[in-house]
Each structure stands twice: as C-alpha cells, then as structure tokens.
Amino acid sequence: MSEIEQHLRVRSAAPDWFQQTVDQIPEPKRLNVKGCPIHYLLWQPLKGVEDPAGLLFLHGGGAHAYWWGHIAPFFRANFRVAAMDISGMGDSGKRAEYNATLRAEEIRAVIRDAGMGPKTYLVGHSFGGFLSMLYAKLYSESLAGLVIADSPLYPPGDSDNRRRRANPMRALRNYATFEDAVDRFRLRPRQPCDNQYIVEYIARHSIKQIEGGFTWKFDNNAMSGRRFDEPFHEHLADAKCRGAFFWAENSALVTKKMAQYTVSLMGPEAPLVVIPDAHHHLILDQPLAFVAALRTLLTIWDRHRYD
C-alpha cells in the first residue's frame, strides 16, 4: 500500500454498505475552465444501463468532491454520476478572483466533459446549492431537475450577508503530520454526527502536503463573505426547470421559514423534502435517508426527463 493510500484509509469502524460504496473508485478527471484547472470525479453507469441520465453533485463551502464519495455510487444503476471540486476548493486550482458566474461556467464545462447529455440533474448542498441557483437561471434548458440541499437562503432584507461578512475565515493552519490534521478536522457549522467513519473519510480527503507540513485543500480567498454577494433569490425565481428543496430538520443554518421561502421560489409543484433528525451536513449524519429520498424523487422526475 502506497503512502497516499495509507493516508486515505479510514481507521474508524464502518458498516458494510459504506465500504462497498467507497470501494467503487471513480475516475479522476481534470479540465481547464477560464484559465483554472478544475477537478472532478466520474462514476460510470453500471454495465447494461441504457440511456443513462446525468447527475452532478456540488459540495458546500470549503468542501470537495469526496463529500459525495459515499453517496454518488448509489445512483450508478440509472445515471452517469459526477462530483466536482469548485474552483479554490478540493483538488481544483485557485483563481485571482472568484464569482458565481465563473463557477457556473465550471459546472457547465464539467457536465459537457463528462458526457452527461442534453438533460442533467443537479444536486447542490449548502454553498453548492447557491451556485446551482445561478446555473439553473442561465442554463435551465440543459437541466432535467435541480435539488437544493439545506442552502441558507434568507428572504430579501434579512441581515444574512452582513453576518457572513462579519465572520471571515481564519488563516489556514499548518500541521506537522497528516494524522495531526485529521485529528483537527471539524465540521462547520459544528454539529453532532454519529457516523465518525464518514467524517474521517472526508477529513482524509481534505488535506494536502505543503512545504513543512500539511494543510487544508481550500483557498481562504475562495471562502470570503463576498461569495454570497449575489441576488440568489432572484436567480432561483428566474430558473425554468423543475426543482426541490431538501431541508435538514435540525439544521443550524436553515429554519423552517427559510426552507418554505426557498421552495416557494421554485414554483407550486416543487416539493419540500424534510430529512428527519438531520443537521446541516445531512449527507454525513443521515446519508441513507438522503439517498432514499433523492432516489425516489429522481425516479419520478426521470419518467418525464424531456418534458
């Protein structure tokens, strides 16, 4: 086993479903978008699947494609599945400046490069959900459906942006060893999660080696409060594709009122799907409930993919 493989091996006890899922190793892909290298993971559909739809997962702020590593393989029976690293995060490159329009072009480029076809389903968690709102406004005709998972969208006039800008990211710390960094990994916002094996799995994919030690795989400049300086509520209201909102019932960021407001922007037929006993990082603490709910929704939608 190589040193990299040793670093990535999860030590915590894990159930069989998790190990069987993450053992389905994706193809790492890389392309250049507007001068920045963009990395994504691709899981091909299972053998014998005819006319698979495309399914692209977008991670939250400071996260990366492997946050979906235990989720994405569940959908290979019907889809060509990908999860991407947004610029400034994961194994994608840095930019001098970041904005949602550039990142929408990154999403579009990945969908094309992965061969996802004319209609793709887009699933965005937290900050990834915000980016998907703009993408759905710009390229609704290319989407079969949009799922936003616990993105904290406030009604106009609320003080959300002021609060976010008032809490800038701290400078990234360096750690002497890989395991030191793993031990210091923390979810933001803080929340309980009984599935330590999943938290450890994403932690081990969150670290890179630098001169003199190890640090996190994101650019602090990509995490500034300016990333919320967009009228995302207008973007979502202008989207012309079917949509749904997945709400983590115990979310520290999204209230029931906010969830209802967000889904109201998606039209009268958009469902509000509540994941019970889930906190903001619902794909970590309630992964199987999330998979079951998303499978059900996509099965219904895929019957009318080209409507």
LUMTOR-21948 format. One record per atom (N, C-alpha, C): residue in three letters; y, z, x. Coordinates in steps of 0.1 Angstrom, whole numbers, padded with zeros to 4 digits, always signed. Example, Ala and Ser with C-alpha at 12.3 -4.5 7.8 and 13.67 -1.06 7.14 Angstrom:
REM LUMTOR-21948
ala-0057+0078+0132ala-0045+0078+0123ala-0033+0078+0132ser-0022+0071+0128ser-0011+0071+0137ser+0000+0079+0129
***
This chain:
REM LUMTOR-21948
met-0012+0000+0008met+0000+0000+0000met+0012+0000+0009ser+0022-0009+0006ser+0034-0010+0014ser+0043+0002+0011glu+0053+0003+0020glu+0063+0014+0018glu+0070+0013+0005ile+0074+0001+0001ile+0081-0001-0011ile+0072+0002-0023glu+0059-0002-0023glu+0050+0002-0033glu+0048+0017-0034gln+0048+0024-0023gln+0046+0038-0023gln+0059+0045-0030his+0071+0039-0026his+0083+0045-0032his+0083+0043-0048leu+0077+0032-0053leu+0078+0029-0067leu+0067+0035-0075arg+0057+0041-0069arg+0045+0046-0076arg+0049+0059-0083val+0047+0060-0096val+0050+0072-0104val+0040+0083-0101arg+0045+0094-0098arg+0036+0106-0095arg+0033+0114-0107ser+0042+0114-0117ser+0040+0122-0129ser+0028+0117-0137ala+0021+0126-0144ala+0010+0122-0152ala+0015+0114-0164ala+0008+0103-0166ala+0013+0093-0176ala+0001+0089-0185pro+0004+0086-0198pro-0007+0081-0207pro-0011+0067-0203asp-0023+0063-0209asp-0029+0050-0206asp-0020+0039-0210trp-0013+0040-0222trp-0005+0029-0227trp+0006+0026-0217phe+0012+0036-0211phe+0023+0034-0202phe+0018+0026-0189gln+0007+0031-0184gln+0002+0025-0171gln-0002+0010-0174gln-0009+0008-0186gln-0013-0005-0189gln-0001-0015-0191thr+0010-0009-0196thr+0021-0017-0198thr+0029-0021-0185val+0031-0011-0177val+0039-0014-0164val+0030-0021-0154asp+0017-0021-0156asp+0009-0029-0147asp+0010-0044-0150gln+0016-0048-0161gln+0019-0062-0164gln+0032-0066-0156ile+0030-0070-0144ile+0041-0072-0135ile+0049-0084-0138pro+0062-0083-0140pro+0070-0095-0143pro+0073-0103-0131glu+0077-0116-0133glu+0082-0124-0123glu+0097-0121-0120pro+0100-0117-0107pro+0114-0116-0104pro+0121-0129-0103lys+0132-0131-0109lys+0140-0143-0108lys+0154-0141-0104arg+0160-0151-0098arg+0174-0149-0093arg+0181-0163-0095leu+0193-0162-0099leu+0202-0174-0100leu+0216-0171-0098asn+0224-0181-0095asn+0239-0178-0092asn+0247-0182-0105val+0255-0172-0109val+0264-0174-0120val+0278-0171-0116lys+0287-0181-0116lys+0301-0180-0113lys+0303-0172-0100gly+0294-0176-0090gly+0296-0171-0076gly+0289-0157-0074cys+0281-0153-0084cys+0274-0140-0082cys+0259-0141-0084pro+0251-0136-0075pro+0236-0137-0078pro+0232-0127-0089ile+0225-0133-0099ile+0220-0125-0110ile+0205-0124-0110his+0200-0112-0111his+0185-0110-0110his+0180-0107-0124tyr+0169-0112-0127tyr+0162-0108-0140tyr+0147-0108-0138leu+0140-0102-0148leu+0126-0101-0148leu+0121-0109-0160leu+0110-0117-0158leu+0104-0125-0168leu+0089-0122-0170trp+0086-0119-0183trp+0072-0118-0187trp+0068-0130-0195gln+0059-0138-0190gln+0055-0150-0198gln+0047-0145-0210pro+0046-0153-0220pro+0038-0150-0232pro+0023-0150-0228leu+0015-0143-0236leu+0001-0143-0233leu-0005-0157-0235lys-0016-0159-0229lys-0023-0172-0230lys-0026-0175-0245gly-0024-0188-0248gly-0027-0192-0262gly-0016-0190-0272val-0005-0184-0268val+0007-0183-0277val+0014-0196-0278glu+0015-0201-0290glu+0022-0214-0292glu+0036-0212-0297asp+0045-0220-0292asp+0059-0220-0296asp+0065-0206-0296pro+0064-0199-0284pro+0070-0185-0284pro+0085-0185-0285ala+0090-0176-0292ala+0105-0174-0292ala+0109-0167-0279gly+0122-0167-0277gly+0127-0160-0265gly+0132-0146-0269leu+0131-0136-0261leu+0135-0122-0263leu+0141-0117-0250leu+0154-0114-0250leu+0161-0109-0239leu+0167-0095-0241phe+0163-0086-0232phe+0168-0072-0232phe+0180-0070-0223leu+0190-0063-0228leu+0202-0059-0220leu+0202-0044-0218his+0204-0039-0206his+0204-0025-0203his+0218-0019-0205gly+0219-0006-0204gly+0231+0001-0206gly+0239+0003-0193gly+0250+0009-0193gly+0259+0011-0181gly+0252+0018-0170gly+0253+0012-0158gly+0247+0018-0146gly+0231+0017-0145ala+0225+0011-0155ala+0211+0010-0156ala+0206-0004-0150his+0195-0009-0153his+0189-0021-0147his+0178-0026-0156ala+0172-0037-0152ala+0162-0044-0160ala+0149-0036-0162tyr+0146-0027-0152tyr+0134-0020-0153tyr+0134-0008-0163trp+0146-0006-0169trp+0146+0003-0180trp+0138-0002-0192trp+0135-0015-0192trp+0127-0022-0202trp+0113-0024-0197gly+0109-0020-0185gly+0097-0023-0180gly+0085-0018-0187his+0086-0007-0195his+0076-0002-0203his+0076-0006-0217ile+0087-0014-0220ile+0089-0019-0234ile+0086-0034-0235ala+0091-0042-0226ala+0090-0056-0227ala+0076-0062-0229pro+0066-0057-0221pro+0053-0063-0222pro+0046-0062-0236phe+0051-0052-0245phe+0046-0051-0258phe+0048-0064-0267phe+0057-0072-0262phe+0062-0084-0270phe+0056-0097-0265arg+0048-0097-0255arg+0043-0109-0250arg+0033-0117-0259ala+0028-0110-0270ala+0019-0117-0279ala+0027-0127-0287asn+0040-0127-0288asn+0048-0136-0296asn+0060-0142-0289phe+0063-0136-0277phe+0076-0140-0271phe+0075-0143-0256arg+0084-0151-0251arg+0087-0152-0237arg+0098-0141-0235val+0096-0131-0227val+0104-0119-0226val+0111-0118-0213ala+0124-0114-0213ala+0131-0112-0201ala+0140-0100-0202ala+0143-0094-0191ala+0153-0083-0190ala+0161-0086-0178met+0174-0085-0179met+0183-0089-0168met+0191-0077-0162asp+0195-0079-0150asp+0204-0069-0144asp+0218-0075-0145ile+0227-0068-0153ile+0241-0072-0154ile+0248-0072-0141ser+0257-0080-0138ser+0264-0080-0125ser+0270-0066-0122gly+0268-0062-0109gly+0273-0049-0105gly+0263-0038-0107met+0251-0042-0112met+0241-0032-0115met+0227-0037-0112gly+0218-0028-0109gly+0204-0032-0106gly+0204-0041-0093asp+0196-0051-0093asp+0195-0060-0081asp+0204-0072-0082ser+0213-0073-0092ser+0223-0083-0092ser+0234-0080-0082gly+0242-0091-0079gly+0253-0089-0070gly+0265-0083-0076lys+0275-0080-0067lys+0288-0074-0071lys+0298-0085-0073arg+0308-0082-0081arg+0319-0091-0082arg+0332-0084-0078ala+0342-0091-0074ala+0355-0085-0071ala+0361-0079-0084glu+0359-0086-0095glu+0364-0082-0108glu+0353-0084-0119tyr+0352-0075-0128tyr+0342-0076-0139tyr+0349-0078-0152asn+0343-0086-0161asn+0348-0086-0175asn+0336-0091-0184ala+0338-0089-0197ala+0327-0092-0206ala+0325-0107-0208thr+0335-0115-0206thr+0334-0129-0207thr+0325-0135-0196leu+0327-0130-0183leu+0318-0134-0172leu+0304-0129-0175arg+0302-0118-0180arg+0289-0113-0183arg+0282-0120-0194ala+0290-0125-0204ala+0284-0133-0214ala+0278-0146-0208glu+0285-0151-0198glu+0280-0163-0191glu+0268-0160-0183glu+0267-0148-0178glu+0254-0144-0171glu+0243-0144-0181ile+0245-0138-0193ile+0235-0138-0203ile+0230-0152-0207arg+0240-0161-0209arg+0237-0175-0213arg+0229-0182-0202ala+0232-0179-0189ala+0225-0186-0178ala+0211-0181-0177val+0209-0168-0179val+0195-0163-0179val+0187-0169-0190ile+0192-0169-0202ile+0185-0175-0213ile+0180-0189-0210arg+0189-0197-0204arg+0186-0211-0201arg+0176-0211-0189asp+0178-0203-0179asp+0169-0204-0167asp+0155-0199-0171ala+0154-0190-0180ala+0141-0185-0184ala+0134-0194-0194gly+0140-0205-0198gly+0134-0215-0207gly+0131-0209-0221met+0141-0202-0226met+0139-0194-0239met+0140-0203-0251gly+0145-0215-0250gly+0146-0224-0262gly+0159-0222-0269pro+0159-0229-0281pro+0172-0230-0288pro+0176-0218-0295lys+0167-0209-0298lys+0170-0197-0306lys+0163-0185-0299thr+0171-0175-0295thr+0167-0164-0287thr+0171-0151-0294tyr+0162-0141-0294tyr+0166-0127-0299tyr+0172-0119-0287leu+0183-0113-0290leu+0190-0105-0280leu+0190-0090-0284val+0185-0081-0275val+0185-0067-0278val+0193-0060-0267gly+0204-0053-0271gly+0212-0046-0261gly+0213-0031-0264his+0211-0023-0254his+0212-0009-0255his+0225-0004-0249ser+0232+0004-0257ser+0245+0011-0252ser+0255+0000-0247phe+0259+0000-0234phe+0268-0009-0229phe+0263-0024-0231gly+0250-0025-0229gly+0244-0039-0232gly+0246-0044-0246gly+0247-0034-0255gly+0250-0038-0269gly+0264-0043-0271phe+0273-0037-0263phe+0287-0042-0264phe+0288-0057-0259leu+0281-0059-0247leu+0281-0073-0242leu+0275-0083-0252ser+0265-0078-0259ser+0258-0087-0268ser+0267-0091-0280met+0277-0082-0283met+0286-0084-0294met+0295-0097-0291leu+0300-0097-0278leu+0308-0108-0274leu+0299-0121-0273tyr+0287-0119-0268tyr+0278-0131-0267tyr+0276-0137-0280ala+0273-0128-0290ala+0270-0133-0304ala+0282-0140-0310lys+0294-0136-0307lys+0306-0143-0312lys+0307-0156-0305leu+0305-0157-0292leu+0306-0170-0285leu+0295-0180-0288tyr+0283-0175-0289tyr+0271-0184-0289tyr+0262-0180-0301ser+0267-0177-0313ser+0258-0174-0324ser+0248-0184-0327glu+0252-0197-0325glu+0242-0208-0328glu+0230-0208-0320ser+0230-0201-0308ser+0219-0200-0299ser+0210-0188-0302leu+0214-0179-0311leu+0207-0167-0313leu+0199-0167-0326ala+0187-0162-0326ala+0178-0161-0338ala+0181-0147-0344gly+0186-0138-0336gly+0190-0124-0341gly+0195-0116-0330leu+0203-0105-0334leu+0209-0096-0325leu+0205-0082-0329val+0200-0074-0320val+0197-0060-0322val+0206-0051-0313ile+0214-0043-0318ile+0222-0034-0310ile+0216-0020-0311ala+0213-0014-0300ala+0207+0000-0300ala+0216+0010-0295asp+0221+0018-0304asp+0229+0030-0301asp+0241+0028-0292ser+0249+0017-0295ser+0261+0014-0288ser+0272+0022-0295pro+0280+0030-0288pro+0290+0038-0295pro+0303+0031-0298leu+0303+0024-0309leu+0314+0016-0313leu+0322+0024-0323tyr+0335+0027-0319tyr+0344+0035-0328tyr+0352+0026-0337pro+0355+0031-0349pro+0365+0023-0357pro+0378+0022-0350pro+0386+0011-0353pro+0399+0009-0347pro+0408+0022-0349gly+0415+0025-0338gly+0425+0036-0339gly+0419+0049-0334asp+0406+0049-0331asp+0400+0061-0326asp+0403+0062-0311ser+0401+0074-0305ser+0406+0076-0291ser+0394+0074-0281asp+0384+0066-0285asp+0373+0064-0276asp+0376+0059-0262asn+0385+0048-0262asn+0388+0042-0249asn+0396+0052-0240arg+0405+0060-0246arg+0412+0070-0238arg+0403+0080-0232arg+0393+0084-0240arg+0383+0094-0234arg+0375+0088-0223arg+0371+0075-0225arg+0363+0069-0214arg+0371+0067-0202arg+0383+0063-0202arg+0391+0061-0191arg+0395+0074-0184ala+0394+0085-0191ala+0398+0098-0185ala+0387+0104-0177asn+0375+0097-0178asn+0363+0102-0171asn+0358+0092-0161pro+0364+0089-0150pro+0360+0079-0141pro+0347+0083-0134met+0339+0073-0129met+0327+0076-0122met+0331+0083-0108arg+0323+0092-0104arg+0324+0098-0091arg+0319+0089-0080ala+0323+0091-0068ala+0319+0082-0057ala+0303+0084-0056leu+0297+0073-0052leu+0282+0074-0051leu+0278+0082-0039arg+0268+0090-0041arg+0263+0099-0030arg+0252+0092-0022asn+0251+0095-0010asn+0240+0090-0002asn+0230+0102+0000tyr+0217+0098+0000tyr+0207+0108+0002tyr+0198+0105+0014ala+0194+0115+0021ala+0187+0113+0033ala+0173+0106+0031thr+0166+0108+0021thr+0153+0102+0018thr+0153+0096+0004phe+0143+0087+0002phe+0141+0082-0011phe+0138+0092-0021glu+0129+0102-0018glu+0125+0112-0027glu+0136+0122-0030asp+0145+0124-0021asp+0157+0132-0024asp+0165+0125-0035ala+0167+0112-0035ala+0174+0105-0045ala+0167+0106-0058val+0153+0104-0058val+0146+0106-0071val+0148+0119-0077asp+0148+0130-0069asp+0150+0143-0074asp+0163+0145-0080arg+0173+0138-0076arg+0187+0139-0081arg+0190+0130-0093phe+0181+0122-0097phe+0183+0113-0108phe+0186+0120-0121arg+0196+0117-0128arg+0200+0123-0140arg+0204+0113-0151leu+0200+0115-0163leu+0204+0106-0174leu+0219+0109-0178arg+0226+0099-0181arg+0240+0100-0186arg+0241+0093-0199pro+0245+0099-0210pro+0247+0114-0211pro+0235+0122-0210arg+0236+0134-0206arg+0225+0143-0205arg+0217+0145-0218gln+0205+0145-0217gln+0196+0147-0229gln+0182+0151-0225pro+0175+0158-0234pro+0161+0161-0231pro+0153+0149-0232cys+0142+0148-0224cys+0132+0137-0225cys+0119+0143-0220asp+0109+0144-0230asp+0096+0149-0226asp+0088+0139-0218asn+0092+0127-0218asn+0084+0116-0211asn+0089+0115-0196gln+0085+0125-0188gln+0090+0125-0175gln+0085+0113-0167tyr+0074+0108-0170tyr+0068+0096-0163tyr+0077+0084-0165ile+0084+0083-0176ile+0093+0071-0178ile+0106+0074-0171val+0111+0086-0171val+0123+0089-0164val+0121+0087-0149glu+0109+0091-0144glu+0106+0089-0130glu+0105+0074-0126tyr+0099+0067-0135tyr+0097+0052-0133tyr+0110+0045-0132ile+0120+0048-0141ile+0133+0041-0139ile+0141+0047-0127ala+0139+0060-0124ala+0146+0065-0113ala+0141+0058-0100arg+0129+0056-0099arg+0123+0049-0086arg+0128+0035-0085his+0132+0029-0096his+0137+0015-0096his+0152+0015-0095ser+0158+0027-0094ser+0173+0028-0094ser+0179+0030-0080ile+0171+0030-0070ile+0175+0034-0057ile+0174+0022-0047lys+0184+0021-0038lys+0183+0011-0027lys+0186+0018-0014gln+0181+0012-0003gln+0183+0018+0010gln+0196+0012+0016ile+0204+0020+0022ile+0216+0016+0029ile+0216+0022+0043glu+0226+0019+0051glu+0226+0024+0064glu+0228+0039+0063gly+0219+0046+0069gly+0219+0061+0069gly+0213+0068+0058gly+0206+0061+0049gly+0200+0068+0037gly+0198+0059+0025phe+0199+0065+0014phe+0196+0058+0001phe+0207+0062-0009thr+0209+0053-0018thr+0219+0055-0029thr+0215+0047-0041trp+0224+0047-0052trp+0221+0041-0065trp+0224+0026-0065lys+0217+0019-0073lys+0218+0004-0074lys+0229+0000-0083phe+0241+0006-0083phe+0252+0000-0091phe+0265+0002-0083asp+0274-0007-0086asp+0287-0007-0081asp+0296+0002-0089asn+0303+0011-0083asn+0311+0020-0090asn+0322+0013-0098asn+0327+0002-0092asn+0338-0006-0099asn+0333-0012-0111ala+0320-0014-0112ala+0314-0020-0125ala+0313-0010-0136met+0316+0003-0133met+0314+0013-0142met+0327+0020-0147ser+0338+0013-0144ser+0351+0019-0147ser+0353+0018-0163gly+0362+0026-0168gly+0365+0026-0182gly+0371+0013-0187arg+0375+0005-0178arg+0381-0008-0182arg+0370-0017-0188arg+0357-0014-0186arg+0347-0022-0192arg+0347-0021-0207phe+0354-0012-0213phe+0355-0010-0228phe+0368-0016-0233asp+0376-0022-0225asp+0389-0028-0229asp+0387-0041-0236glu+0380-0042-0246glu+0378-0054-0254glu+0377-0050-0269pro+0382-0059-0277pro+0380-0056-0292pro+0366-0059-0297phe+0357-0051-0293phe+0343-0054-0295phe+0340-0054-0310his+0347-0046-0318his+0345-0046-0333his+0349-0060-0338glu+0359-0066-0333glu+0363-0079-0337glu+0352-0090-0333his+0347-0088-0321his+0337-0097-0316his+0325-0097-0326leu+0320-0084-0329leu+0308-0083-0338leu+0311-0088-0352ala+0323-0086-0357ala+0326-0091-0370ala+0326-0106-0371asp+0329-0112-0359asp+0330-0127-0358asp+0317-0134-0355ala+0307-0126-0352ala+0293-0131-0349ala+0287-0138-0362lys+0280-0148-0360lys+0275-0156-0372lys+0259-0156-0371cys+0253-0146-0366cys+0238-0146-0366cys+0234-0133-0373arg+0221-0133-0377arg+0216-0120-0383arg+0216-0109-0373gly+0217-0097-0378gly+0218-0086-0369gly+0213-0073-0374ala+0211-0063-0366ala+0206-0050-0370ala+0211-0040-0360phe+0212-0027-0364phe+0216-0016-0356phe+0205-0006-0356phe+0201-0002-0343phe+0191+0009-0342phe+0199+0021-0337trp+0198+0032-0345trp+0205+0044-0343trp+0196+0055-0339ala+0199+0061-0327ala+0191+0073-0323ala+0196+0085-0331glu+0187+0091-0339glu+0192+0101-0348glu+0199+0113-0342asn+0195+0117-0330asn+0201+0128-0323asn+0210+0124-0312ser+0216+0112-0313ser+0224+0106-0302ser+0236+0115-0300ala+0239+0117-0287ala+0252+0124-0283ala+0264+0115-0283leu+0262+0102-0285leu+0273+0093-0285leu+0276+0086-0298val+0266+0084-0307val+0268+0077-0319val+0265+0086-0331thr+0276+0088-0339thr+0274+0096-0351thr+0269+0087-0363lys+0265+0093-0373lys+0260+0085-0385lys+0271+0076-0390lys+0284+0082-0390lys+0295+0074-0395lys+0297+0062-0386met+0296+0064-0373met+0298+0052-0364met+0287+0042-0366ala+0275+0047-0368ala+0263+0037-0370ala+0266+0029-0382gln+0270+0036-0393gln+0273+0029-0406gln+0284+0019-0404tyr+0295+0023-0396tyr+0306+0014-0394tyr+0301+0001-0387thr+0293+0003-0376thr+0288-0008-0368thr+0280-0018-0376val+0271-0012-0384val+0262-0021-0392val+0270-0028-0403ser+0281-0022-0407ser+0289-0029-0418ser+0296-0041-0412leu+0298-0042-0399leu+0304-0054-0393leu+0294-0065-0392met+0281-0062-0394met+0271-0072-0392met+0267-0079-0405gly+0273-0075-0416gly+0270-0082-0428gly+0262-0073-0437pro+0262-0077-0450pro+0255-0068-0460pro+0240-0068-0459glu+0234-0078-0452glu+0219-0078-0451glu+0214-0072-0438ala+0223-0067-0429ala+0219-0061-0417ala+0214-0047-0419pro+0202-0044-0414pro+0196-0030-0416pro+0201-0020-0406leu+0203-0008-0410leu+0205+0003-0401leu+0191+0010-0399val+0185+0008-0387val+0172+0014-0384val+0174+0027-0377val+0169+0038-0383val+0170+0051-0377val+0157+0055-0370ile+0159+0058-0357ile+0147+0062-0349ile+0148+0078-0349pro+0138+0084-0356pro+0138+0099-0357pro+0136+0106-0344asp+0142+0118-0342asp+0140+0126-0331asp+0144+0119-0317ala+0152+0109-0318ala+0156+0101-0306ala+0170+0105-0302his+0172+0106-0289his+0185+0108-0283his+0190+0094-0279his+0202+0094-0272his+0209+0082-0269his+0200+0072-0262his+0192+0077-0252his+0183+0069-0244his+0170+0068-0252leu+0170+0062-0264leu+0159+0062-0273leu+0147+0054-0268ile+0149+0045-0258ile+0137+0038-0253ile+0130+0046-0243leu+0135+0058-0239leu+0129+0067-0230leu+0122+0078-0237asp+0128+0084-0247asp+0122+0096-0254asp+0114+0092-0266gln+0117+0080-0272gln+0109+0076-0283gln+0105+0061-0282pro+0098+0058-0271pro+0095+0043-0268pro+0086+0037-0278leu+0076+0043-0282leu+0066+0037-0291leu+0072+0035-0305ala+0080+0045-0310ala+0087+0043-0322ala+0097+0032-0322phe+0104+0030-0310phe+0113+0019-0309phe+0105+0006-0309val+0094+0005-0302val+0086-0007-0302val+0081-0011-0316ala+0076-0001-0323ala+0071-0003-0336ala+0082-0009-0346ala+0094-0003-0345ala+0105-0007-0353ala+0109-0021-0350leu+0111-0024-0337leu+0115-0037-0332leu+0105-0048-0336arg+0092-0044-0334arg+0081-0054-0337arg+0082-0058-0352thr+0084-0048-0360thr+0084-0051-0375thr+0096-0059-0378leu+0108-0056-0373leu+0120-0064-0376leu+0118-0078-0371leu+0114-0080-0358leu+0113-0093-0353leu+0102-0102-0360thr+0091-0095-0365thr+0081-0103-0372thr+0087-0108-0385ile+0096-0101-0392ile+0102-0105-0404ile+0112-0116-0400trp+0120-0114-0390trp+0130-0124-0387trp+0124-0137-0382asp+0113-0136-0374asp+0107-0148-0368asp+0101-0158-0378arg+0098-0153-0390arg+0093-0162-0400arg+0104-0172-0404his+0117-0168-0402his+0128-0177-0405his+0137-0179-0393arg+0131-0182-0382arg+0138-0182-0369arg+0149-0193-0369tyr+0146-0204-0376tyr+0156-0215-0375tyr+0164-0216-0388asp+0165-0206-0396asp+0173-0206-0408asp+0188-0206-0404
***
